[in-house]
Amino acid sequence: MAEFHLHHINVNVDNLEAAVAFYRDIIGLPLDGTPDQKFRSQFFRIGENQQIHMNEIKDVHQYRGHFCLVVPRFEDVFRRAKAAGVIDLTVWGRVRQLPHGVMQMFLRDPSGNLVEIASPKGVDIDPAVLKDELVEPRRGMYRMEPGATTGAHEPA
């Protein structure tokens, strides 16, 4: 049986220049070759065989729906995202370290798309990041009861 794999994620944005700056300069994704599609677009490389296809097409953006990127240097993305004011604490709560040690935060791109950023499993996190006011002080998960619109942090 053939293995499934993710080839690309499509993200529609309102302003391509602002989106490229966010994904390239804050998250750190490299640009990839982009074919002429007769509309404004830019592809980003994720690993060897995956991409984000970014299209400047007006669309409705979800509030909680998101995709997750594991980044090699969580602290670097955290610091750039904090400086840019794009960390979203309203949807899934504060930046946190999950029970198994992975860091998790949520960013809003300039068009309102939600992007989860995670650290690789098993890496040491800079203690200064763990003490930041945007970071939940104890490891744990964000939990939400079925039908609820907000949740709470629960320590591990």
C-alpha positions in Angstrom: 0.0 0.0 0.0 1.4 3.4 -1.0 2.1 5.9 1.8 0.1 9.1 2.0 2.0 12.3 2.4 1.1 16.0 2.4 2.3 17.7 -0.8 1.1 21.3 -0.1 -1.2 23.5 1.9 -3.0 26.3 0.1 -3.3 29.6 2.0 -5.3 32.5 0.5 -4.2 36.0 1.5 -5.4 39.5 1.0 -2.0 41.1 0.4 0.8 38.9 -1.1 3.7 41.2 -0.1 2.6 41.3 3.6 2.0 37.5 3.6 5.5 36.9 2.1 7.1 39.1 4.7 5.3 37.2 7.5 6.0 33.7 6.3 9.6 34.4 5.1 10.8 36.9 7.7 8.9 36.0 10.9 8.4 32.2 10.5 11.6 31.8 8.4 10.2 29.7 5.5 12.3 29.7 2.3 10.7 30.8 -1.0 10.3 28.2 -3.7 9.8 28.4 -7.5 6.3 29.6 -8.3 4.7 29.0 -11.7 2.7 31.7 -13.5 -0.9 30.9 -12.5 -2.4 34.2 -13.9 -3.0 35.4 -10.4 -0.5 36.7 -7.8 1.0 33.8 -5.8 4.2 32.6 -4.1 5.2 29.1 -3.1 7.3 28.3 0.1 9.4 25.2 0.6 8.8 23.0 3.6 11.4 20.2 3.9 12.2 18.2 0.8 8.8 17.5 -0.7 6.2 19.8 0.8 5.1 23.4 0.1 2.7 26.1 1.1 1.0 27.6 -2.0 0.1 31.2 -1.2 -2.4 32.9 -3.4 -3.6 36.5 -3.3 -7.3 35.7 -3.5 -10.0 37.3 -1.3 -11.5 34.6 0.9 -13.1 34.0 4.3 -10.5 33.1 7.0 -11.3 30.7 9.8 -11.0 31.7 13.4 -9.7 28.4 15.0 -8.8 26.4 11.9 -5.1 26.3 11.4 -2.1 24.3 10.2 1.0 23.5 12.2 4.7 24.0 11.3 7.5 22.4 13.3 10.3 24.9 13.1 14.0 24.1 13.8 14.5 27.1 16.2 11.3 27.8 18.1 13.0 30.6 20.2 13.9 32.6 17.1 10.4 32.4 15.7 9.0 33.3 19.1 11.2 36.4 19.4 10.4 37.6 15.9 6.7 36.9 16.3 6.6 38.7 19.7 8.4 41.7 18.2 5.9 41.8 15.3 2.9 41.5 17.6 1.5 38.5 15.8 1.2 35.9 18.6 -2.5 35.2 19.1 -3.5 34.3 22.7 -7.2 34.6 22.2 -7.9 31.4 20.3 -5.9 28.6 22.0 -4.5 30.5 24.9 -0.9 31.4 25.9 2.3 30.0 24.4 2.9 26.7 26.2 5.1 23.8 26.7 3.0 20.6 26.2 3.4 17.7 28.7 5.9 15.9 26.4 8.0 19.0 26.1 7.1 20.4 22.7 6.5 24.1 22.6 3.3 25.5 21.0 2.2 28.9 19.9 -0.3 30.4 17.5 0.3 33.3 15.1 -2.1 35.3 12.9 -0.8 36.1 9.5 -1.7 39.6 8.0 -4.8 38.1 6.3 -6.1 36.5 9.5 -5.0 32.9 8.9 -4.0 31.1 12.1 -0.7 29.2 12.0 0.5 26.9 14.9 4.2 26.9 15.5 5.8 24.0 17.3 9.3 23.1 18.4 10.8 19.8 17.5 10.4 17.1 20.1 13.3 16.7 22.5 15.0 20.0 22.0 16.0 22.2 25.0 14.1 25.5 25.2 15.8 28.7 26.2 14.8 29.4 29.9 14.3 33.1 29.1 11.5 32.1 26.6 9.9 29.8 29.3 9.8 32.8 31.7 8.3 35.3 29.2 4.9 36.8 30.1 3.3 35.3 27.0 4.2 31.8 28.1 2.1 29.6 30.4 4.3 29.0 33.4 3.4 25.3 33.8 3.4 22.5 31.2 0.0 21.4 30.1 -2.7 21.4 27.4 -5.4 23.8 26.4 -8.7 22.0 26.9 -12.2 23.0 25.8 -15.5 21.2 26.6 -17.6 20.1 23.7 -19.8 23.1 22.6 -17.8 25.6 24.5 -16.3 28.7 22.8 -13.4 29.2 25.2 -11.3 26.8 27.3 -8.7 26.7 30.0 -5.1 25.6 30.5 -4.7 22.4 32.3 -1.3 21.5 33.8 0.2 18.2 33.0 
